[in-house]
Amino acid sequence: MSNFNLDDIFSAQGILAKKLSSFHPRSQQLAMAKAIQEVIDNNTSLVAEAATGTGKTFAYLIPALLSGKKILISTATKTLQDQLVHHDIPKILSILGIARTVVNLKGRDNYLCRYHIEEVAQQNHPHDSQYIGEIVKIFEQLPELDIGEKSEVRGVPADAPLWQGMTAHAEHCLASKCPMQSQCFMYKIRQKAMAADVVVVNHHLFFADSRLKNEGFGALLPSFEVFIFDEAHQLPETALLFYSQSFSTAQILRLMQEVDAATWLDKTLHQQIKKLLAAMEESIEAFLLEYQQKPETIEMDTAIAQRFIPIEHWIELLDDLSRCLKETSVTHESRWEERFKQLCESIQKCAQVDQKGVAWLQALKKHAKCQWSPFDVADEVKSLMCSLNASLIFTSATLKTGSHFHWFTDAMGLGNARMESWDSPYDWENQSILYIPRGMPDVFDAHYHQSFIEKIWPVIQRLGGRTFILFTSHKALQWAASFLADYSHEFPILVQGSQDKTALLNTFRQHGRAVLLGTGSFWEGVDVQGEALSCVAIDKLPFANVSEPFMVGKMKYMKKQGREPFAEIQLPQAIIALKQGIGRLLRTEKDSGVLIIGDPRLITRDYGAEIKQSLVSIPWTRCSQKVFDFIDQKVVNVASENV
């Protein structure tokens, strides 16, 4: 640790106060910074909940950067990575007057592959002028790219289909066998990362990194002394995904078509491959046609028992193709043998009856995907974390349910970690009110959402718009968007999916009197400060869908162990999601606003008390007049505008 004293940095007369006009000293932030300093010094582990407004980013960055140790920071999204690398870390380094090398490392699909760009550019594309134009743009800009990210290329949409064959995707990356490895963008950025003082990644890349040492790149993880996981509440789900296996009909056909295109010069071999590809296409087409008559999601063991999915036939065709490829030298250059083996292993895993996991089929737009997921990965995650032999810090605004961290520490195998929590410095008791409307029907009633809108609309009118309405399903969101179309003469109704997320939020902020309908990603990671957002309305308690195959299997698995899935999984997950949604309301010390939860179960069910206990200290009412009084008294500027 350097000569800097944390009290001197975070105090009212400290460095941050002198250099940042927006800085306000917070006892919670200083306490968190000191706890992290101790963990870094002692090479231990910390699970820390820092409520909205604590200033957790500076609280973990400052002691980490001052430690002089090699640091890896993992966060939830690429957007948050960019925020850390381009804004937060440079600002702190400048304020403290210290130097650290920082690398922003992203997943494979973000980096261009020179080898495959060269290959695609040499292929013949006679009937697709747009495709050719995009190839030309990429090829022309290639020499001037700095990092080699897709986002650096001008004039080619981020979702353009051609990117699939031009990035360092694991499916077709040649790794150490690539003749252009010395010029590889991904190889270069990873070399920089291994030499950097600070590397910022996302959670998916953190877990994926442990596999790279087997692919010729060398793993980053063992070289770090401090690991900080921000937005750590997302780690259990990411870990579960990492230890899952999956395949899709599109993946099978894509690999076979790639082989077909690359072996056309060998006429005898190509003729054999052509027959196998035609047989696979015919089989998959028949399967997808039959799938149209089935439920959108179906458990794999049911599909196999009904002889609905021809797994064995697909494996036979892939094995035959793999044997054919052993006759050509192209196999070694393209890693096909390894890729066929991995694909067959995934298919076989999904087809096995497994008491510790579940596999299911999911209908996609034009194809189908099958995924196997384990029910419990705590032992695997614990083993991975122990192998790091480093200081481990897990932080988020939402890690506790009730008074404990069990749902998180049990899922991550972190029972022995130090646990701390800091409340929000915001005055929720005086600056907010929770409204739980009377007279709401059962959540499964056909008219539930109409009643919900009718209950909250007078509050929205009183506020002059300025509202997020958060839904627990896309179906409910779309219904509300249609229903509220007739109300658009009062306030602009902005709907998730109608614009890019960033553009939609900018429109909401700029207008100042809009109503935004969102689900999924709008429950967290959204920051709208000031009066543009004065109300967050939530349609239902965000319980997971218990009819989904994974939840059905997980619940059966837990019950066989004598455990209670509702108390251990469903309720904690709902509380964490709800806390995230509520956190959208107050984003600064001066903000005030109304929180509305339409779900009557918050009052009528016993677990409602545990949910309320887990939330910030916010007064609640069932009386709409008290909400109107709060708006008139506390949301002063809004009230005056509507007089």
C-alpha positions, 0 to 999 in steps of 0.5 A, spaced: 500 500 500 502 507 498 503 512 503 496 515 501 491 515 507 484 513 506 481 518 511 485 523 507 482 521 501 475 520 503 474 526 508 470 532 507 477 536 506 481 530 502 483 529 495 477 527 492 473 533 495 478 538 493 479 535 486 471 533 485 466 538 485 461 533 486 464 529 491 460 528 498 464 524 504 460 518 506 461 514 512 459 508 508 464 509 502 470 510 507 468 504 511 468 500 505 474 502 502 478 500 509 475 493 509 477 492 502 484 495 503 484 490 509 482 484 504 488 486 499 493 487 505 491 480 508 490 476 502 483 474 504 476 474 501 470 479 502 463 479 500 460 486 500 453 489 499 454 496 498 447 500 497 445 505 492 449 511 493 455 508 497 460 510 492 462 503 491 466 504 485 471 509 488 471 505 494 474 499 491 478 502 485 482 507 490 485 502 495 486 497 489 490 502 485 494 504 491 496 497 493 501 496 487 498 489 486 496 486 479 489 487 479 483 484 475 476 487 475 470 483 473 463 486 471 457 484 468 457 488 461 461 491 456 458 497 457 460 497 465 467 495 462 468 501 458 465 506 464 471 503 468 476 503 463 475 510 459 472 514 465 472 511 472 480 509 473 483 514 469 479 519 473 482 516 480 489 515 477 489 523 475 486 525 482 491 521 486 497 522 481 499 515 480 500 511 474 498 504 472 497 500 465 490 498 464 487 494 459 480 493 457 479 485 455 473 483 452 470 476 449 473 473 442 467 475 438 469 482 439 476 481 436 477 481 428 480 475 425 485 477 420 486 470 417 478 469 416 478 476 413 483 474 408 479 467 407 472 471 406 475 476 401 478 471 397 471 467 396 466 469 390 460 472 392 457 474 386 449 475 388 450 479 394 452 486 393 451 488 400 455 483 403 461 485 398 460 492 400 461 490 407 467 486 406 470 491 402 469 496 408 472 491 413 478 489 409 480 497 407 480 499 414 484 493 417 491 496 417 488 502 421 485 499 426 488 500 433 485 494 438 482 490 432 475 490 435 468 490 431 466 497 434 472 500 431 470 499 424 465 504 420 460 503 416 458 496 418 452 494 423 454 491 429 449 485 427 451 484 420 451 476 419 458 477 416 461 478 423 460 471 424 465 468 420 470 474 421 471 474 428 476 470 433 470 466 435 472 459 439 468 455 433 473 457 428 479 460 431 486 456 429 489 459 436 497 457 436 496 453 429 494 460 425 499 462 420 497 469 422 498 469 430 503 474 430 498 479 427 492 476 431 488 482 434 486 477 440 493 475 441 496 482 442 491 484 446 492 478 451 499 479 451 498 486 453 493 484 458 498 479 461 503 485 462 498 490 465 497 492 472 490 492 471 485 488 467 478 489 466 473 483 463 466 481 464 464 475 468 463 471 462 470 472 460 473 471 467 470 464 467 472 462 460 479 464 461 480 458 464 479 454 458 484 458 454 490 455 456 488 449 452 487 453 446 494 456 445 493 463 448 495 462 455 490 463 461 491 470 465 488 468 471 494 465 475 498 472 474 493 476 478 494 478 486 487 481 487 480 479 483 474 484 484 467 482 482 463 488 481 455 487 480 457 480 483 449 478 484 450 476 477 455 471 478 451 465 480 447 465 473 454 466 469 457 460 473 451 456 471 452 458 464 459 456 464 459 449 466 453 448 462 453 445 455 449 446 449 448 445 441 444 447 436 441 445 429 444 451 426 451 450 429 451 443 426 449 445 419 454 451 420 460 446 421 458 441 416 457 447 411 464 450 412 467 443 411 463 443 404 465 449 402 473 448 404 474 441 401 471 442 394 477 441 390 478 434 392 472 432 388 472 424 391 472 427 398 467 433 396 462 428 393 462 424 400 461 430 404 456 433 400 451 426 401 452 427 408 451 434 409 444 433 405 442 427 409 443 432 415 439 437 412 434 433 411 434 430 418 434 437 421 429 440 416 424 434 418 425 435 426 424 442 425 418 441 421 415 436 427 417 441 432 412 446 430 407 442 433 410 441 439 411 446 445 416 451 445 420 448 450 420 441 452 425 437 456 430 433 452 428 426 456 421 427 453 423 428 446 428 422 446 422 418 449 418 420 444 423 419 438 422 426 436 429 428 436 434 423 432 440 424 436 443 418 434 442 419 427 446 426 427 452 423 431 452 417 426 453 423 420 458 427 424 462 421 426 462 419 418 464 426 416 469 426 421 472 420 418 472 423 411 476 429 414 482 424 416 483 423 409 485 431 408 490 435 410 485 441 411 483 438 417 489 440 421 489 447 419 481 448 421 481 444 428 475 440 425 477 434 428 477 437 435 470 441 433 467 435 431 469 431 438 466 437 442 460 438 438 458 430 439 460 430 446 455 436 447 450 432 444 451 426 448 451 430 454 444 433 453 442 426 451 444 423 457 439 422 463 442 426 469 440 426 476 444 432 477 442 436 471 437 437 466 437 438 459 431 441 454 430 443 447 428 451 446 425 453 439 429 459 436 427 463 430 429 458 424 432 453 428 432 449 435 437 449 441 439 444 446 442 446 453 444 441 459 445 445 465 447 442 472 443 444 478 449 446 483 456 448 481 458 451 488 464 446 488 466 447 482 466 455 483 469 454 490 475 450 487 476 455 481 476 461 486 481 457 491 486 456 485 487 463 484 490 464 491 489 471 491 485 477 494 477 476 492 472 481 493 465 480 491 461 487 491 454 489 489 448 493 491 444 487 492 447 481 495 443 480 501 436 477 502 433 479 509 439 479 514 444 474 510 448 473 504 446 465 504 443 465 497 449 468 494 455 465 498 452 458 498 451 458 490 458 460 490 461 456 495 464 462 499 461 460 506 468 462 509 468 469 506 468 475 510 461 479 509 459 486 510 454 491 508 453 498 508 446 502 507 444 507 502 446 514 504 440 517 501 434 519 505 429 513 503 425 514 509 423 522 507 425 522 500 420 516 497 414 512 498 412 505 497 405 505 494 401 498 494 394 499 491 388 496 494 383 492 490 388 489 486 386 482 483 390 475 483 396 476 479 393 470 475 387 474 473 386 475 466 385 483 467 390 483 472 395 488 468 389 492 466 387 493 473 395 495 475 395 500 469 388 503 472 391 504 479 398 507 477 395 512 472 393 517 476 399 517 480 403 518 473 398 524 471 400 527 478 407 527 477 407 529 469 409 522 466 416 521 469 415 514 470 419 507 469 413 501 468 417 495 469 414 488 467 416 481 469 415 478 462 415 481 455 408 479 454 405 483 459 410 489 456 407 488 449 400 488 452 401 494 456 404 498 450 398 496 446 393 498 451 397 505 453 397 507 446 391 511 447 394 515 452 400 517 448 396 524 447 398 525 455 405 523 455 410 520 450 410 512 451 417 509 450 417 502 449 423 497 450 425 494 443 422 500 439 429 504 439 436 502 442 437 502 449 441 507 450 437 512 445 431 510 448 434 512 455 436 519 452 430 520 449 426 519 456 431 524 459 431 529 454 423 529 454 423 530 461 415 528 462 415 521 458 413 514 461 418 508 459 415 501 459 421 496 460 423 489 462 429 485 463 435 489 462 431 495 464 431 492 471 438 494 473 444 498 470 440 504 468 441 511 471 437 516 470 438 522 475 433 528 477 426 529 476 426 526 469 425 519 473 420 520 479 416 514 479 418 506 478 412 502 478 413 494 478 407 490 475 409 483 479 414 480 484 419 478 480 419 470 481 422 466 476 418 462 471 417 455 475 414 452 469 421 452 465 425 446 465 431 448 469 426 450 475 422 444 474 428 440 475 432 444 480 426 444 484 425 436 484 432 435 485 432 440 492 426 436 494 429 430 494 435 433 498 429 435 503 430 442 502 425 447 500 426 450 493 421 456 494 425 459 501 432 457 498 432 459 491 425 462 488 424 468 494 431 470 494 432 471 487 425 475 487 428 479 492 435 481 489 431 482 482 426 487 486 432 490 490 435 492 483 428 495 480 427 499 486 434 502 485 433 505 479 428 510 483 433 514 487 440 516 484 442 522 487 442 525 494 437 530 492 432 525 488 425 523 491 420 519 488 414 514 488 415 506 488 409 502 486 408 495 487 402 492 484 402 485 487 398 484 492 402 478 495 406 483 498 401 484 503 397 477 503 402 472 503 407 471 509 413 472 505 411 479 504 414 481 510 421 478 509 421 481 502 419 488 505 425 487 511 430 486 505 428 493 502 431 499 503 427 503 509 422 506 505 415 508 508 409 504 505 402 506 504 395 503 501 392 510 500 393 513 494 391 520 497 397 519 501 401 518 495 398 525 492 400 528 498 407 526 498 408 528 491 405 535 492 410 536 498 416 532 496 416 532 489 416 540 489 418 542 482 414 537 479 408 539 483 408 546 481 409 544 474 402 541 474 398 546 477 
